[in-house]
């Protein structure tokens, strides 16, 4: 788990520490001549350095100014593309009709209120009317509130119009490109490859379109990517810290290694905050948080093993696993609960209007398509707190938390059972997401006749404008091959970086297979996209090689990798009109709909 390739082991000796030193709780007890289990030589015949030397930063060779300037340049390009005609089409696209209104309600009332369901309410909002639309009772929202608060920031700055409710997504989607550049640079040690990774992410259709919509998934993907970046930085920080605390590069026999001075890990704490914000956007972030949390433990165990700790996995489970749980899970939970502050303040409103466990009762009483109805122990159809007198102070806070828990139970039943009774035109099976099995149409203006609105279609045909949520095929199809290669490299070469791509993909994608009986959509895979890009970038790095010296292998690798990036760029340009509501003739549109399942 410590990464790198396998080399034959040898035993050497190094001088002991100063005999006069008094070892503390985190110091290595002196030994006259401890044995160091190290590596012999690389495939090129060079001596393999000890763990303390391998733990030093490998990025000092590249100019940080150039690294940041290049990354920011790619980010600004992504921002320009996402801001281009951001306010068009001037309508509520797909689920914007829920989240844009919820965000406005949060901004002005502190909690999500229900709104009038008349057919003209959307047009009233587009015409500038924002009063007299919302009712006094709260709305039964089915996702947490962090993403909606971010949408509300854009509405606060630019107003309740399409640009206002989409601008936050555009900014966050662009920042996601910056984080991708920096993460890939850290993983590869190459500024060029880091910028390639950011460019690939910015040129993917799913990420691009979601960065231009007021949906929650781009915020979810951003916070998950930030959390992953924090975990990778923590891995480097942990090893560098371990090297400083074990100056001889080896622990004594039977030692656990440093403990006390590694209990607080600032980057892991920041990762916990990011995971809390991710779960506070959509619950599905729990799966990557759990899987990558296990990876953190195994990375820590691998680091201790490289410094000579015996039984590192078991020992690390105690001295690293427990602190990591507090950094990630406990901190994440605190952040998550804090994100519901508006709900908690208005818990009495929810108790008065939504304490009936409506989704539980619906499934319990009616079942779904003839299935056996679920059992329920709820006979009152009310949350217990609904019948309790309102408390104050700490008691009121605990009562509000209890109501929030009951509310979560209702929403969980909604997602896992109630939606089983539903169907949707654009629903897709998650087993085919990596191969782009079924995109989502979020907007369509069809039947535009020749000679009107700029349509130059031949007689007997027409034009149309569409916004289609579909990934860039070259990235996803090439990324699927790269993920297979990543599995081989993780298992065969024990390269931890490929393991990050594999575990991240599996934890953000495979859990959806448990819920494929309900309507779910391919754009949920945007959380998986960064791990696909990581696999692609690492594969390109392997093609090019680590040596900068000219060689036939390096030339071939640069040509292959560069050709792939060019193909992605051409692919992006080809699909541009159906991502940006561009005007196309029917024939031009069909040229971009490669499969019948894409309609």
HELIX and SHEET records of a PDB file:
HELIX    1   1 UNK A   51  UNK A   54  1                                   4    
HELIX    2   2 UNK A   64  UNK A   83  1                                  20    
HELIX    3   3 UNK A   96  UNK A  109  1                                  14    
HELIX    4   4 UNK A  121  UNK A  126  1                                   6    
HELIX    5   5 UNK A  146  UNK A  158  1                                  13    
HELIX    6   6 UNK A  162  UNK A  188  1                                  27    
HELIX    7   7 UNK A  191  UNK A  202  1                                  12    
HELIX    8   8 UNK A  205  UNK A  210  1                                   6    
HELIX    9   9 UNK A  217  UNK A  245  1                                  29    
HELIX   10  10 UNK A  260  UNK A  262  5                                   3    
HELIX   11  11 UNK A  266  UNK A  279  1                                  14    
HELIX   12  12 UNK A  285  UNK A  306  1                                  22    
HELIX   13  13 UNK A  312  UNK A  316  1                                   5    
HELIX   14  14 UNK A  317  UNK A  321  3                                   5    
HELIX   15  15 UNK A  322  UNK A  325  1                                   4    
HELIX   16  16 UNK A  326  UNK A  330  3                                   5    
HELIX   17  17 UNK A  331  UNK A  338  1                                   8    
HELIX   18  18 UNK A  341  UNK A  345  1                                   5    
HELIX   19  19 UNK A  347  UNK A  354  1                                   8    
HELIX   20  20 UNK A  358  UNK A  366  1                                   9    
HELIX   21  21 UNK A  384  UNK A  387  5                                   4    
HELIX   22  22 UNK A  393  UNK A  416  1                                  24    
HELIX   23  23 UNK A  418  UNK A  421  5                                   4    
HELIX   24  24 UNK A  430  UNK A  435  5                                   6    
HELIX   25  25 UNK A  473  UNK A  492  1                                  20    
HELIX   26  26 UNK A  496  UNK A  509  1                                  14    
HELIX   27  27 UNK A  510  UNK A  515  5                                   6    
HELIX   28  28 UNK A  522  UNK A  525  5                                   4    
HELIX   29  29 UNK A  526  UNK A  544  1                                  19    
HELIX   30  30 UNK A  552  UNK A  579  1                                  28    
HELIX   31  31 UNK A  586  UNK A  592  1                                   7    
HELIX   32  32 UNK A  596  UNK A  598  5                                   3    
SHEET    1   A 2 UNK A   9  UNK A  13  0                                        
SHEET    2   A 2 UNK A  35  UNK A  39 -1                                        
SHEET    1   B 2 UNK A 113  UNK A 115  0                                        
SHEET    2   B 2 UNK A 134  UNK A 138 -1                                        
SHEET    1   C 3 UNK A 440  UNK A 449  0                                        
SHEET    2   C 3 UNK A 462  UNK A 469 -1                                        
SHEET    3   C 3 UNK A 583  UNK A 585 -1                                        
END                                                                             
